[in-house]
């Protein structure tokens, strides 16, 4: 970058602070090659001791360090008056903005991310050194100050409060696209160009700084460029006071940070800020041109959460970078877009979701073809640190022909279509229609009502009997959550349980059902003695396995209710223990040591594996109702049931058949060796009073099934 004549002979003295020797040596070597005087520190205490000498011009400070973190070093540095203006550039390996925001709030001047883009780092170092030296020269000589500002990369300014005149450097003016003579010397040259949405915030912060005259002024806001576009600017300044503490001058810098603001830090793709601006422009274009049609695609990676949990954040980030490059390559291909559209913009809005703006399409079929091509591009495996990873994606699409005025609505509807496709499971590409929005609004209302139902204790527990198929007898109950809505009446579990799982409310519901079921089972043991059922079965979701300590929660409930652990059996679906295998093994081992049993629910519908059955040591296998329904239908349904029963018995597990609805099914199950069953043939789930009656009457006891 260009450096002003008064700064040519200066060599910046830098301190590199990093606990990694490899990082220190690599960065020090590169900076030394660029002519800087570099020293290093291995920790925060060493850094503070060295900085007390006052011989450094700039600090490269690592955020993550053992003992004293970079943020703590920064805070102590800023608390030292002699070092309060020393430029500090934070170095972070995280993609999240939390550390960066905290560092800037503590007084950091800038940041770079690992792996360090060295040309960018050099440019930023030079910018801050130039600014530092220019500000120092301001107090020594107006002539030297003027020479420095002409060569600085940032635009520099000096506001004389007494005369209300501002000196804008040539660079300040060029950042906004103007020549030197086109900008006057009044503060309104700055303030009048600030975006309306930012103007109030900027002016209030500026007034507060002028009133106090302490610390530093900094704001990020949009300014109108000469070409009619808005650019993101970072404005920094410091007040100069006289002997009475009155502010006489305010001087600082202006930097164009548009690129950093509109680019995703991980992939380099346009981020949400830029993409929403592009959507807004597309909407306005469609309002001017009736023949202009565009499409928005939202692409969500399938099972990315599993990859993240399995491989870790860094590997998952590398996968996202690889995905973004492959999607870009697909869209840039000669045959990928050109026949369907006149252009595209690929962006990452965060997480595992990417968006594509397709310009000037003919109709929905163009967008669907591009969506399928994008999905096809992901089919080949990705290599992440020597490991093959297979990915797939689901796509939601919305068209400008639906009629939009705001980009937020366009994005929301595409996201609704994406969610619909993921929930449906039968299609990977879904085109938005207004009925989806109505369903989404209805679902949101149901989610709100469910939260209120939990808070107001409106959920109840129903009990479905489990029957022995030999001598017909009640052996236990399965506890099931039920919800009677105050205006809609009975809400099916198939409707509210998925919402609870998506929102995390399933943990609260699971605890409510488990507590009530254990309390009732303990009451039955005391009330009915030998007639009481042997076991209470309660479903456990993946959300409950993911909680901090399921076993401890179960132990606390057993202690509270006084229930013998051997009377409780937890039911877990195959997909649950596969997706949470690590936590499942740990929790189930502790539960077994307590005396609590468990069963595999809906067996045969998930990721059945003999290794899982062996590792997790289930007590019971519950055959899914879909297999029971196919028995005797001629499609080998009975053979599947026979195989599951034989497998379970050979592994020392007992068997329960779900969804038994006819006497023929009950007879055949008994013939095949199934021990127990539940279903509408015996009873639907009932309330507490009906369950009490079943225990005392045992309506199945006299029923005899003859096997010929």
C-alpha positions in Angstrom: 0.0 0.0 0.0 1.2 3.6 -0.5 2.9 5.2 2.5 3.3 9.0 2.8 6.7 10.6 2.4 7.0 11.5 6.1 6.5 7.8 7.0 8.9 6.1 4.4 11.8 5.7 6.8 9.7 4.3 9.7 9.8 0.6 10.4 6.9 -0.5 12.5 7.9 -2.3 15.7 5.4 -5.1 16.2 4.7 -7.5 19.1 3.2 -10.9 18.1 1.5 -12.6 21.0 0.5 -16.2 20.5 0.8 -19.3 22.8 1.6 -21.5 19.7 5.3 -21.4 18.9 4.6 -22.5 15.3 2.2 -19.6 14.8 4.6 -17.1 16.4 7.5 -18.2 14.3 5.6 -18.3 11.0 4.0 -14.9 11.5 7.2 -13.3 12.8 9.2 -14.6 9.8 6.7 -13.2 7.3 6.4 -9.8 9.0 10.2 -9.5 9.2 10.5 -10.2 5.5 8.2 -7.3 4.9 10.5 -4.9 6.8 8.9 -4.8 10.2 10.8 -5.1 13.5 9.2 -8.0 15.2 9.3 -9.5 18.7 7.2 -12.3 20.2 5.5 -13.2 23.4 4.3 -16.6 24.4 1.6 -15.6 26.9 -0.4 -12.7 28.3 1.8 -12.0 31.2 4.9 -11.9 29.0 3.1 -9.6 26.6 2.1 -7.1 29.2 5.6 -7.0 30.6 7.1 -6.3 27.2 4.4 -3.7 26.4 5.2 -1.7 29.5 8.4 -0.6 27.8 6.3 1.4 25.3 8.6 0.5 22.4 6.0 -1.1 20.1 3.9 0.5 17.4 1.3 -2.3 17.0 0.3 -5.6 18.6 -0.9 -8.8 16.9 -2.8 -10.5 19.8 -4.2 -14.0 19.8 -7.7 -14.3 21.3 -7.5 -17.9 22.5 -4.6 -18.4 25.0 -4.4 -20.5 28.2 -4.2 -18.7 31.4 -4.7 -15.0 30.5 -6.8 -14.7 27.3 -6.2 -12.2 24.6 -9.3 -10.3 25.7 -8.0 -10.0 29.2 -4.6 -8.7 27.9 -6.5 -6.2 25.8 -8.6 -5.0 28.7 -5.5 -4.5 30.9 -3.7 -2.7 28.1 -6.5 -0.3 27.5 -6.7 0.4 31.2 -3.1 1.7 31.0 -3.1 5.3 30.0 0.3 5.2 28.2 -0.9 2.2 26.0 -4.5 3.3 25.5 -3.9 4.3 21.9 -1.6 1.5 20.9 -3.1 -0.3 17.8 -4.2 -3.8 18.6 -5.2 -6.3 15.9 -6.9 -9.5 17.3 -6.2 -12.9 15.8 -9.0 -15.4 16.1 -9.6 -18.8 14.7 -13.3 -18.8 15.2 -15.9 -18.0 12.6 -18.4 -16.8 15.1 -18.5 -13.1 15.7 -18.9 -13.1 19.5 -15.2 -12.9 20.3 -14.7 -10.3 17.6 -17.5 -8.1 18.9 -16.3 -8.4 22.5 -12.7 -7.5 21.4 -13.9 -4.4 19.5 -15.9 -3.4 22.5 -12.8 -3.7 24.7 -10.9 -1.4 22.3 -9.4 -3.6 19.6 -8.7 -1.7 16.4 -9.2 -4.6 14.0 -9.0 -8.4 13.6 -7.8 -11.1 11.3 -8.9 -14.7 11.2 -6.9 -17.9 11.1 -5.6 -19.1 8.7 -4.3 -15.6 8.2 -4.6 -14.1 4.7 -1.2 -12.5 4.8 -1.6 -9.8 2.1 -4.8 -8.7 3.9 -3.0 -8.7 7.3 -0.2 -6.6 5.9 -2.6 -4.1 4.4 -4.4 -3.8 7.8 -1.2 -3.4 9.7 0.0 -0.7 7.4 -3.3 1.1 7.6 -3.2 1.2 11.4 0.4 2.1 11.5 -0.2 4.9 9.1 -3.1 6.1 11.1 -1.2 5.9 14.4 1.8 7.9 13.0 -0.5 10.4 11.3 -2.3 11.1 14.5 1.0 11.5 16.3 2.2 13.9 13.7 -1.0 15.9 14.1 0.1 17.1 17.5 3.6 18.0 16.2 3.0 19.7 12.9 0.1 20.7 10.8 2.3 20.4 7.8 3.5 16.9 8.6 -0.1 15.9 9.3 -1.2 17.1 5.9 1.5 15.1 4.2 0.6 12.0 6.0 -3.1 12.1 5.3 -2.5 12.3 1.6 -0.9 8.9 1.6 -3.0 7.1 4.1 -5.2 4.2 2.9 -8.0 5.3 5.3 -9.7 8.6 4.8 -8.6 11.0 7.5 -10.5 13.9 8.9 -10.1 16.7 11.4 -13.1 18.6 12.7 -12.4 22.0 14.3 -15.3 22.3 16.7 -14.8 26.0 17.3 -15.1 26.9 13.6 -17.3 24.0 12.7 -15.1 23.3 9.7 -13.7 19.9 8.7 -10.6 19.0 6.8 -11.3 15.9 4.7 -8.3 14.1 3.3 -8.2 13.4 -0.5 -8.5 9.7 0.4 -11.7 10.4 2.5 -13.3 12.0 -0.5 -12.2 9.3 -2.9 -13.7 6.6 -0.7 -17.1 8.2 -1.6 -16.2 8.6 -5.3 -15.5 12.3 -5.3 -12.6 14.5 -6.4 -10.9 16.9 -4.0 -12.8 20.0 -5.1 -16.2 18.3 -5.0 -16.5 18.1 -1.3 -16.8 21.2 1.0 -15.5 21.6 4.5 -18.8 21.3 6.5 -19.7 18.4 8.8 -22.9 17.8 6.7 -20.6 16.5 3.9 -20.4 13.4 6.2 -23.7 13.4 8.1 -26.0 14.1 5.1 -24.6 11.0 3.3 -25.4 8.5 6.1 -28.1 6.0 5.3 -31.5 7.0 6.9 -31.6 3.8 8.9 -28.2 4.5 10.5 -28.3 8.3 10.8 -30.1 8.6 14.2 -27.8 6.0 15.8 -24.6 7.7 14.5 -25.6 11.2 15.5 -26.6 10.1 19.0 -23.3 8.3 19.5 -21.4 11.3 18.1 -23.2 13.8 20.4 -22.5 11.6 23.4 -18.8 11.4 22.6 -18.5 15.2 22.1 -20.3 15.7 25.4 -17.9 13.5 27.3 -14.7 14.1 25.4 -13.3 10.8 26.7 -12.3 7.6 25.0 -12.8 6.8 21.4 -15.6 7.3 19.0 -16.4 4.5 16.6 -19.4 3.6 14.4 -20.1 1.4 11.4 -22.7 2.8 9.1 -23.7 3.1 5.4 -22.8 6.1 3.3 -24.0 7.2 -0.1 -21.4 6.8 -2.8 -21.3 9.0 -5.9 -22.4 6.1 -8.0 -25.7 5.9 -6.1 -24.9 2.8 -4.0 -24.4 2.7 -0.3 -21.0 1.6 1.1 -20.3 0.3 4.6 -17.9 2.6 6.5 -16.1 2.3 9.8 -15.6 5.8 11.3 -13.2 6.2 14.2 -12.1 9.3 16.0 -10.9 10.8 19.3 -11.6 14.1 20.9 -9.0 16.8 21.7 -9.8 18.9 24.7 -8.3 22.1 26.1 -7.2 22.8 29.6 -10.8 23.1 30.8 -11.8 19.8 29.4 -13.8 21.4 26.5 -13.7 19.5 23.2 -11.9 21.7 20.6 -11.2 19.1 17.9 -12.4 15.7 16.8 -10.0 13.8 14.5 -10.1 10.3 13.1 -10.4 8.0 10.1 -12.9 6.5 7.7 -12.4 3.0 6.2 -14.5 1.2 3.6 -15.4 -2.1 5.2 -18.1 -3.1 2.6 -16.2 -6.2 1.5 -15.8 -7.5 5.1 -19.5 -6.7 5.8 -20.9 -8.4 2.8 -18.7 -11.5 2.6 -19.2 -14.7 4.7 -16.0 -15.1 6.7 -15.9 -18.9 6.2 -16.6 -19.4 2.5 -16.0 -15.9 1.1 -19.5 -16.0 -0.5 -21.9 -13.1 -0.2 -23.5 -13.0 3.3 -27.0 -12.2 4.4 -26.4 -8.4 4.3 -25.4 -8.4 0.7 -27.8 -11.0 -0.4 -30.8 -9.2 1.1 -29.7 -6.1 -0.8 -29.5 -8.1 -4.0 -33.0 -9.5 -3.4 -34.3 -6.0 -2.8 -32.9 -4.8 -6.1 -34.4 -7.8 -7.9 -37.8 -7.0 -6.4 -37.6 -3.4 -7.6 -36.5 -4.6 -11.0 -39.5 -6.9 -11.3 -41.8 -4.0 -10.4 -40.3 -2.0 -13.3 -40.2 -4.9 -15.8 -43.3 -7.1 -16.2 -41.3 -9.7 -18.2 -38.6 -10.0 -15.5 -39.0 -13.1 -13.4 -36.5 -14.4 -10.8 -36.3 -17.3 -8.4 -34.9 -17.7 -4.9 -33.6 -21.1 -3.9 -32.7 -22.0 -0.3 -30.6 -25.2 -0.1 -30.2 -27.0 3.3 -27.7 -29.8 3.8 -29.2 -33.0 5.1 -27.9 -34.5 8.3 -25.2 -31.8 8.7 -25.7 -31.8 12.4 -24.6 -35.4 12.6 -21.4 -34.6 10.7 -20.8 -31.6 13.0 -21.2 -33.7 16.1 -19.1 -36.6 14.7 -16.1 -34.8 13.1 -16.0 -31.6 15.1 -16.5 -27.9 14.2 -13.3 -27.4 12.3 -13.9 -30.4 10.0 -17.5 -29.4 9.5 -16.3 -25.9 8.5 -13.9 -27.4 5.9 -16.8 -29.4 4.6 -18.9 -26.2 4.2 -16.1 -24.6 2.3 -15.9 -27.6 0.0 -19.7 -27.6 -0.5 -19.7 -23.9 -1.4 -16.9 -24.4 -4.0 -18.7 -27.3 -5.6 -22.0 -25.4 -5.8 -20.1 -22.4 -7.3 -18.5 -24.7 -9.9 -21.8 -26.3 -10.7 -23.5 -22.9 -11.3 -20.6 -21.6 -13.3 -20.6 -24.6 -15.7 -21.5 -23.9 -19.2 -24.6 -26.0 -19.2 -25.6 -25.4 -15.6 -27.3 -22.0 -15.7 -26.9 -20.3 -19.1 -29.8 -22.0 -20.8 -32.2 -21.3 -17.9 -31.2 -17.9 -16.6 -29.1 -14.8 -17.4 -27.2 -15.0 -14.1 -27.0 -16.3 -10.5 -25.7 -15.3 -7.1 -24.8 -18.0 -4.6 -24.6 -16.9 -0.9 -24.4 -18.5 2.5 -26.7 -17.1 5.1 -25.3 -19.1 8.0 -25.2 -22.6 9.3 -25.7 -25.3 6.7 -28.0 -23.2 4.4 -27.1 -21.7 1.1 -29.2 -19.5 -1.1 -29.2 -18.9 -4.9 -30.8 -15.9 -6.7 -31.6 -16.9 -10.3 -32.0 -13.9 -12.6 -34.3 -13.6 -15.5 -35.8 -17.1 -15.7 -38.7 -18.2 -17.9 -40.8 -20.2 -15.4 -40.6 -22.5 -12.3 -39.2 -25.4 -14.3 -36.0 -23.4 -14.9 -35.5 -23.1 -11.1 -36.4 -26.7 -10.5 -33.8 -27.8 -13.1 -31.1 -25.7 -11.4 -32.1 -27.1 -8.0 -31.7 -30.7 -9.2 -28.3 -29.9 -10.7 -27.1 -28.4 -7.4 -28.3 -31.5 -5.6 -26.6 -33.7 -8.2 -23.3 -31.8 -7.7 -23.3 -32.9 -4.1 -23.6 -36.6 -4.7 -19.9 -37.4 -5.2 -18.2 -37.8 -1.8 -16.3 -35.1 -0.1 -12.8 -35.7 1.2 -12.3 -34.0 4.6 -8.9 -34.7 6.2 -8.7 -38.1 4.4 -12.3 -39.1 5.4 -15.0 -39.6 2.8 -18.3 -37.8 3.6 -21.5 -38.2 1.6 -23.9 -35.3 1.6 -27.3 -34.6 0.2 -29.5 -31.5 0.2 -33.1 -30.3 0.2 -34.2 -27.2 -1.7 -37.0 -24.8 -1.2 -38.0 -22.5 -4.1 -40.1 -19.3 -4.4 -40.7 -17.2 -7.5 -41.1 -13.5 -7.9 -44.4 -14.0 -9.6 -46.0 -14.7 -6.2 -45.7 -11.0 -5.6 -43.3 -9.6 -3.0 -42.5 -6.1 -1.7 -39.8 -7.1 0.9 -36.8 -9.4 0.5 -37.5 -10.8 4.0 -40.9 -12.2 2.9 -39.3 -13.8 -0.2 -36.7 -15.5 2.0 -39.2 -16.6 4.5 -41.4 -18.3 1.9 -38.4 -20.1 0.4 -37.5 -21.3 3.9 -41.1 -22.5 4.4 -40.8 -24.5 1.2 -37.5 -26.0 2.4 -39.0 -26.9 5.8 -42.0 -28.5 4.0 -39.7 -30.6 1.8 -37.6 -31.8 4.8 -40.7 -32.6 6.8 -42.5 -34.4 4.0 -39.6 -36.6 3.1 -41.0 -37.7 -0.3 -39.5 -34.9 -2.3 -36.1 -33.1 -2.1 -37.2 -30.0 -4.1 -40.3 -28.1 -3.1 -41.9 -25.1 -4.8 -43.6 -22.6 -2.5 -47.4 -22.0 -2.7 -49.4 -19.7 -0.4 -51.1 -22.6 1.3 -47.7 -23.5 2.9 -47.5 -20.1 4.5 -51.0 -20.7 6.1 -49.8 -24.0 7.4 -46.6 -22.4 8.7 -48.6 -19.7 10.5 -50.9 -22.4 11.9 -47.9 -24.4 13.1 -46.4 -21.3 14.8 -49.6 -20.7 16.6 -49.8 -24.4 17.7 -46.2 -24.1 18.9 -47.2 -21.0 21.0 -50.2 -22.9 22.4 -48.1 -25.9 23.3 -45.7 -23.7 25.3 -48.7 -22.3 27.1 -50.1 -25.8 27.7 -46.8 -26.9 29.3 -46.7 -23.7 31.5 -50.4 -24.1 32.5 -50.1 -27.9 33.1 -52.7 -28.7 30.4 -51.0 -31.9 29.3 -52.3 -35.2 30.6 -51.1 -38.8 30.6 -53.1 -41.7 29.0 -52.3 -45.3 29.6 -52.4 -48.1 27.0 -52.5 -51.6 28.4 -49.9 -54.2 27.5 -51.3 -57.8 27.5 -49.7 -61.2 27.8 -50.7 -63.4 24.9 -50.5 -66.6 26.8 -52.8 -66.6 29.7 -54.5 -63.3 28.9 -53.5 -60.9 31.6 -52.6 -57.2 32.0 -48.8 -57.0 32.5 -48.3 -53.2 32.2 -49.1 -49.9 30.7 -47.4 -47.5 28.2 -47.7 -43.9 29.3 -48.6 -41.5 26.5 -48.8 -37.7 26.4 -52.2 -36.2 25.6 -53.2 -32.6 24.9 -56.8 -31.3 25.0 -56.6 -27.8 23.5 -59.0 -25.3 25.1 -60.6 -24.3 21.7 -59.5 -27.1 19.2 -60.2 -30.0 21.5 -58.0 -33.1 21.2 -54.7 -32.6 19.4 -53.2 -35.7 18.0 -49.7 -36.6 19.3 -48.6 -37.0 15.7 -49.3 -33.3 15.3 -47.8 -31.8 18.5 -44.9 -34.2 19.2 -42.9 -33.3 16.1 -43.3 -29.6 17.0 -42.1 -30.4 20.5 -39.1 -32.3 19.1 -38.2 -29.5 16.7 -38.4 -26.8 19.4 -36.8 -28.7 22.3 -40.1 -28.7 24.3 -40.0 -32.5 24.1 -37.6 -32.5 27.1 -40.2 -30.7 29.3 -43.0 -33.0 28.0 -40.9 -36.1 28.5 -40.2 -35.1 32.1 -43.9 -34.4 32.7 -45.0 -37.8 31.4 -42.1 -39.6 33.2 -42.9 -38.0 36.5 -46.6 -38.6 36.3 -46.2 -42.2 35.1 -43.8 -43.1 37.9 -46.0 -41.4 40.5 -49.1 -43.3 39.3 -47.2 -46.7 39.0 -46.1 -46.2 42.6 -49.7 -45.5 43.7 -50.9 -48.7 41.9 -48.3 -50.7 43.7 -49.5 -49.5 47.0 -53.2 -49.6 46.1 -53.5 -53.0 44.3 -50.6 -55.0 45.7 -50.2 -58.3 43.7 -52.9 -57.2 41.2 -50.8 -54.1 40.2 -49.2 -54.1 36.8 -45.6 -55.3 36.6 -44.2 -52.5 34.5 -44.7 -48.9 33.3 -43.3 -48.1 29.9 -42.3 -44.5 29.1 -41.0 -43.1 25.8 -37.7 -41.2 25.7 -36.8 -38.9 22.8 -33.5 -38.0 21.2 -33.9 -34.6 22.9 -33.9 -36.2 26.3 -30.8 -38.2 25.5 -29.1 -35.0 24.4 -29.7 -33.4 27.7 -27.0 -33.1 30.3 -27.8 -36.2 32.4 -30.8 -38.3 31.7 -29.9 -41.0 34.2 -29.6 -38.4 37.0 -33.1 -37.0 36.1 -34.6 -40.5 36.1 -33.0 -41.2 39.5 -34.4 -38.0 40.9 -37.9 -38.8 39.7 -37.7 -42.4 41.1 -36.6 -41.0 44.5 -39.4 -38.3 44.4 -42.2 -40.8 43.5 -40.9 -43.8 45.5 -41.1 -46.1 42.6 -39.0 -49.3 42.5 -36.6 -48.9 39.5 -37.5 -52.4 38.3 -41.0 -51.3 37.6 -39.9 -48.7 35.0 -39.0 -49.5 31.4 -37.9 -46.7 29.0 -38.7 -47.0 25.3 -36.3 -45.6 22.8 -36.7 -45.7 19.0 -33.9 -47.1 16.8 -33.3 -43.8 15.1 -32.9 -42.1 18.6 -30.1 -44.3 19.8 -28.3 -44.3 16.5 -28.3 -40.5 16.3 -27.2 -40.2 19.9 -25.2 -43.4 20.2 -22.5 -42.1 22.5 -24.8 -40.5 25.0 -27.2 -43.4 24.7 -24.6 -46.0 25.7 -23.5 -43.9 28.7 -27.0 -43.2 29.9 -28.3 -46.7 29.4 -25.4 -48.2 31.3 -26.1 -46.0 34.3 -29.9 -46.8 34.0 -29.2 -50.5 34.0 -27.0 -50.2 37.1 -30.0 -48.5 38.8 -32.3 -51.4 37.8 -34.2 -49.6 35.1 -35.0 -51.6 32.0 -35.4 -50.4 28.4 -36.8 -51.5 25.1 -36.2 -50.7 21.4 -39.4 -49.1 20.2 -40.6 -49.3 16.5 -38.1 -52.0 15.8 -37.4 -52.6 12.1 -38.2 -49.0 10.9 -34.9 -47.4 11.7 -31.2 -48.4 11.3 -31.5 -51.9 12.7 -28.1 -53.4 13.5 -27.1 -56.5 15.4 -24.0 -54.6 16.7 -26.3 -52.0 18.3 -28.5 -54.6 19.9 -25.4 -56.3 21.3 -23.8 -53.1 22.5 -26.9 -51.5 24.1 -28.3 -54.7 25.7 -32.0 -54.0 25.4 -34.4 -55.9 27.6 -37.3 -55.8 25.1 -38.0 -55.4 21.4 -41.2 -53.8 20.3 -42.3 -54.8 16.8 -43.5 -51.8 14.8 -47.2 -51.8 13.9 -46.4 -51.6 10.2 -45.1 -55.2 10.3 -48.2 -56.3 12.2 -50.5 -54.7 9.7 -48.9 -56.7 6.8 -49.3 -60.1 8.5 -51.3 -62.5 6.4 -51.4 -60.2 3.4 -49.2 -62.3 1.3 -46.2 -60.0 1.1 -44.1 -61.9 3.6 -45.2 -59.8 6.5 -45.6 -62.8 8.8 -42.1 -64.0 7.9 -40.6 -60.6 8.9 -42.4 -60.8 12.2 -41.2 -64.4 12.7 -37.6 -63.3 12.0 -37.8 -60.4 14.5 -39.3 -62.6 17.2 -36.6 -65.3 16.7 -33.8 -62.8 16.7 -35.0 -61.2 20.0 -35.6 -64.5 21.8 -32.2 -65.8 20.7 -30.6 -62.6 22.2 -32.5 -63.1 25.5 -35.0 -60.3 24.9 -38.8 -60.4 25.4 -41.1 -59.2 22.6 -44.1 -56.9 22.5 -46.1 -56.5 19.3 -47.6 -53.0 18.7 -50.7 -52.1 16.8 -52.6 -55.3 17.2 -56.1 -54.6 15.9 -57.7 -58.0 15.2 -58.2 -61.4 16.9 -56.5 -63.0 13.8 -53.3 -60.9 14.4 -53.3 -61.8 18.1 -53.7 -65.6 17.3 -50.9 -65.5 14.7 -48.5 -63.6 17.0 -49.0 -66.1 19.7 -48.4 -68.9 17.2 -45.1 -67.2 16.2 -44.0 -67.1 19.8 -44.7 -63.5 20.6 -45.2 -63.1 24.3 -47.0 -59.7 24.7 -49.0 -57.2 22.6 -50.8 -53.9 22.7 -53.2 -52.3 20.3 -56.8 -51.2 19.7 -57.9 -54.9 19.7 -57.2 -54.9 23.4 -57.8 -51.2 24.3 -57.1 -47.7 23.1 -55.1 -45.5 25.5 -57.4 -44.6 28.4 -57.5 -42.1 31.3 -56.6 -42.9 34.9 -60.1 -43.9 36.0 -60.4 -46.5 33.1 -56.9 -47.8 33.8 -57.9 -48.4 37.5 -60.9 -50.3 36.3 -58.8 -52.5 34.0 -56.5 -53.4 36.9 -59.3 -54.5 39.1 -61.5 -56.2 36.4 -58.8 -57.8 34.2 -61.3 -58.0 31.2 -58.9 -60.2 29.2 -58.3 -62.8 31.9 -61.1 -65.2 30.9 -60.5 -64.9 27.2 -59.0 -68.0 25.7 -57.2 -68.2 22.4 -57.0 -71.7 20.9 -54.0 -72.4 18.7 -54.7 -75.2 16.2 
